[in-house]
């Protein structure tokens, strides 16, 4: 006697389809985790790669690559932006961005000067003055930090004094605020022991790091297993209590 009732065709089809979808989603999440791991490896290796001229990659940077570049020009020192949510901020402080005009170019480049620790108060830390003469900068040309939902809309447009403060950095908003075109990435300056800024940079994958992709993959695989278990539980043969009682009565009658 089998332990399973014969399932309806639609229940088999529904279960198989669900399991295939869940497994496919789990595998996709694992692939995304591997892809993010590879991006992090490439970013870590970028710090030791040869320096390229900025104009070679300025407008069309290589996809999924982080070139280390050198660029010459001048800061627009009177137009600073402060990012109030850097991930390595544990004592208060801001990430400081400065517009930079490469020599002979109409577009401006937003430069990440680094993290400036707080001063123990709610006030923004005192910003050191930037040089006004021609500078040669060197660093990694990378995508800007991820944007998010800022309640109340564009905070930069509502501020009239510099530096301007925001909880996320949107290059389109910064370009509109400066009334100039910006390059599509930001320049993250190389570490400098003599600088007041902390320059310990990582690729911004905080919204979906590899570990979270793997957690989602485990979740989808769990759903697939749950679908299989539910299918077998629903189609398991149940003992008929009346039939069991009848057999017991027959056995009692034979004994008598």
Buried (B, 14 or more C-beta within 10 A) or exposed (E): EEEEEEBEEEEEEBBEEBBEBBBEBBEBBBEBBEEBBEBBEBBEEBBEEEEEEBEEBBEEBEEEBBBBBBBBBBBBBEBBBBBBBBEEBEEBBBBBBBBBBBEEBEBBBBBBBBBBBBEEEEEBBEBEEBEEEEBEBBBBBBEBBEBEEBEEEBBBEEEEEEBBBBEBBBBEBBBBBBEBEBBBBBBBBBBEEEEBBBBEBEBBBEEBBBEBBBEBBEEBBEBBEEBBEEBEEEBEEEEEEEEEEEEEEEEEEEEE
